[in-house]
Amino acid sequence: MSVNHSLRDRFESGLAAPICLTWEVTYACNLACRHCLSSSGVRDPRELTTDEAKAFLDDVAAMQIFYINIGGGEPTIRRDFFELVEYGLSRGIGIKFSTNGSRITPEVAQRLAGNDYLDVQISLDGADAATNDALRGEGSYDTAIRAMENLRDAGMTGFKISVVVTRHNVGQIDQLLDLADSMNAELRLTRLRPSGRGVDVWDELRLSAADNRALYHWLMDHPTVLTGDSFFHLSALGDPLAGINLCGAGRVVCLIDPVGDVYACPFVIHEQFLAGSIRDGGFGHVWRDSELFRSLREPGSPGACASCGSYDACRGGCMAAKFFTGLELTDPDPECVFGHGETALAQRVSLGPRPSPDHSKRVTISSR
Amino acid sequence: MPDQPDFAAHWSLHPSVSLRDESFGAMAYHHGNRRLVFLKSPLLVDVVRQLDDFESADAALEALVADEQRAALRRALETLTNSEIVRVG
């Protein structure tokens, strides 16, 4: 999807309802990935009840939101997970959920296959166990592969293999594409953000400038690979990548967290980007009336990027990447393709704010 | 280039498509091929919503669209058949 400018202006001022709504249904997780963007691990006792979750799905249906992305934590850990999925589907909502694959048994795969309104995204962060497990924990590669095989064997096609691109796996993207082909799946690559526990590994894992350039050209050469619009900061390198190419936070995307708090996007779980709670008047009220969302829908200021001829291509990049690296929101993206972000990082007065809240397990078992 | 679709046939919104009004027109989402498509004029949205009520796409255009806008609307409708937002026949 490539989008002309007048339409992009409409996106900038916000839509009647989000295009893409992420709903994290629990902070509980059986893994402890080092880059977890929601700092998940332990269930929050205040998480939405089944009835509250269904009422939220009623709101989603009433707002005609086409589909939602369910994540976590590991969403399938919730005992009512499949009940909620069935309920959403019965209301005509398309549902895609992200999982590490641990609950995708052959029986579950059979239940999932063959429904147009249902899609599954298996997280995998390397083309081999060593690369993946260093980030996601011992055994997680085998678990993910088994889940993919179960889905393939159940006849499900076009499910997603979702990869956060890091310094360690960027050299494996051709292999990952081959893997997706062999599973009748599609490859989805997304950007590593310094969000959640990702802030602790960002410097170690983020792509170099050369990696980013190579990735941009690879994506241009492989238009069927999905990106969730997450590499739009690279569009300043030439022709725009497919997508709307602007920060959609509070405009076309948002996040509902497990306790019903609404954040501007999945990568800014921090009080500064908290728009409200669905427990306080419902989701539609927050989407339409939140002061934060209204301010995010104002035309953005190019700030420090005003003199750069490529501002129109990248719109200054990712808000979350700036915020958690301690940059101003009017600074260039820390991974600005022209190196302006590196300059800004060198000049910052303090490190970024710590992500909040943190649901990490107190003791994490290191895989190294 | 695909062949031109048959405007003399009956057209309708694909049953797997959800359509949502927006200030610029509407967004359409196809749950089968998962394409998100933007309908960038309220007139186009009107026509798409009513296609099913007419015996052909041409009949719908004749009834709903002024002469000078028909060519543009035909082109817009044609792109919607490519993404399977509307189906022919």
Interface residues (C-beta under 8 A of the other chain):
Chain A: M1 V3 S6 L7 R10 L15 A16 A17 I19 Q64 F66 Y67 G92 G94 D116 Y117 D119
Chain B: S16 S18 R20 D21 E22 S23 F24 M27 Y29 H31 G32 R34 R35 L36 F38 K40
